[in-house]
Amino acid sequence: RAGVPAVPVPVTADQPFWAARLAAVGAGTGPVPFRALAEEEGAPDLLAEAVARAVREPAHRAAATGIARRMAAEDGAGEVLKAVENGG
């Protein structure tokens, strides 16, 4: 929503799905496994490289900015309200 590239670090539940979606639409790097950050000796370098890729590659910023614009134009709450009022 902020329009900046992301470095997803999925931990549990649906986070791996959304991390993969971020990467698929180009608004972030590929997911950095939490386990790799928690257990590997080179974890700081792994995370630093992912952050560097996120800010260095203009395509990530362009995708994130475009998605933020589309989200700002949506009335998500209004659509939910309509669905609830119409019974689903």
C-alpha positions in Angstrom: 0.0 0.0 0.0 2.9 2.3 0.6 4.2 1.9 -3.0 7.7 0.7 -2.0 9.3 -2.6 -2.8 9.1 -5.3 -0.2 11.4 -8.1 1.1 9.0 -10.7 2.3 10.1 -13.0 5.1 7.2 -15.4 5.5 6.9 -17.2 8.8 3.5 -19.0 9.1 -0.1 -19.5 7.8 -0.8 -17.6 4.5 2.4 -15.6 4.6 4.3 -17.8 2.1 1.4 -17.4 -0.4 1.4 -13.6 -0.1 5.2 -13.5 -0.3 5.1 -15.5 -3.5 2.4 -13.1 -4.9 4.5 -10.1 -4.1 7.4 -11.6 -6.1 5.1 -12.7 -8.9 3.8 -9.2 -9.5 7.3 -7.8 -9.2 6.6 -5.6 -6.2 9.3 -7.4 -4.1 12.1 -9.8 -4.1 11.7 -13.5 -3.8 10.8 -14.6 -0.3 13.6 -14.9 2.2 12.9 -18.0 4.4 12.6 -17.1 8.0 14.5 -20.3 8.9 17.5 -19.1 6.9 17.6 -15.9 8.9 17.2 -17.7 12.2 19.7 -20.5 11.7 22.3 -19.5 9.1 25.6 -17.9 9.9 25.4 -15.6 6.9 21.8 -14.4 7.7 22.7 -10.7 7.9 24.3 -10.9 4.4 21.3 -12.8 3.0 18.9 -10.2 4.3 21.1 -7.2 3.2 21.4 -8.6 -0.3 17.6 -9.0 -0.6 17.1 -5.4 0.6 19.7 -4.1 -1.8 18.0 -5.9 -4.7 14.6 -4.5 -3.6 15.9 -0.9 -3.8 18.4 -1.3 -6.6 16.0 -2.7 -9.2 13.7 0.0 -10.7 11.2 -2.7 -11.8 10.4 -3.5 -8.1 9.6 0.2 -7.4 7.6 0.6 -10.5 5.5 -2.5 -9.8 5.0 -1.4 -6.1 4.0 2.1 -7.1 1.5 0.8 -9.7 -0.1 -1.6 -7.3 -0.3 1.2 -4.6 -2.2 3.4 -7.1 -4.6 0.7 -8.0 -5.3 -0.1 -4.3 -5.8 3.6 -3.5 -8.5 3.7 -6.3 -10.4 0.7 -4.8 -13.2 1.0 -2.3 -12.5 -2.3 -0.6 -14.6 -1.5 2.5 -17.5 -0.4 0.3 -17.4 -3.6 -1.7 -17.4 -5.7 1.4 -20.4 -3.7 2.7 -22.3 -4.3 -0.5 -21.6 -8.0 -0.3 -22.8 -8.2 3.3 -25.9 -6.2 2.5 -26.7 -8.5 -0.4 -26.2 -11.6 1.6 -22.8 -12.7 0.3 
